[in-house]
Amino acid sequence: MTNKINVLIVDDHPVFRQGLRNILDVHEDLAIIGSATDGPEAIELVQDLEPDVVLMDINLPTLNGLQATRQLKSICADVKVIMLTAYDDEEQVYHSIRAGASAYYSKDVSPERLVDVIRHVSQGRYVIGERVLDEDDIGDWLLEEFRRFGGEIFDADDRFLDPLSPREMQILERVIQGMSNREIAYNLGISHQTVKNHMTSILSKLGVSDRTQAAVYALRHGWVPLRGDKEP
């Protein structure tokens, strides 16, 4: 038999936690290795138990699911998170994937579907609705959703630890917004060749191969803040 997928449940409602356990326990390839009632406890247990997949309630006390997921992914990059919520909201899906989740579902998801999603994300895939995506696909999806929903763009002066120069940050910001190199040159009042030179430097510094990957890097590393990042 193949190795089991170790699952951690994070939810502040004991009845829902037990319901998830009952659903998943009948599947021989899944193992419930623990549960947490809030974000800080989840972070502690992920470090102690090293689960493969975390089922994360988005509305948690103390530290909400988005905040907890960002912290989890910064500590344990390999852990996969499935965000669960009492309501289904397209913009919240975007913010959840931005925070590091691999999937997002309302709590009325069917047991069969949830088990399928756990298996998919444990293998490094992303699940958006009925779509199963790989790393390249999710990068393209993130850019599409950012341009759809908008949001706060980084301020280079506030991101002094980033490896890019202020001008490179200006150019990357415009790449994220969907501008071509020629449009960036016109917008910033510099030559097309200067933009190309800066793009070459950006790709080298970030260790990526194209402008789309650079934009996704900025989105996934918090250079474009999630709405509400500065709230307590």
QUIFEN-V665787 format. One record per run of one state. SS is the DSSP state (a for helix, b for strand, c for the rest). FROM is the first residue (numbers start at 1). TO is the last residue. If there is no record, write none. Layout:
SS:FROM:TO
SS:FROM:TO
This chain:
c:1:4
b:5:10
c:11:13
a:14:25
c:26:29
b:30:36
c:37:38
a:39:49
c:50:52
b:53:57
c:58:64
a:65:75
c:76:79
b:80:85
c:86:89
a:90:99
c:100:102
b:103:106
c:107:110
a:111:122
c:123:125
b:126:128
c:129:130
b:131:133
c:134:134
a:135:149
c:150:155
a:156:158
c:159:165
a:166:176
c:177:180
a:181:188
c:189:191
a:192:206
c:207:210
a:211:220
c:221:232
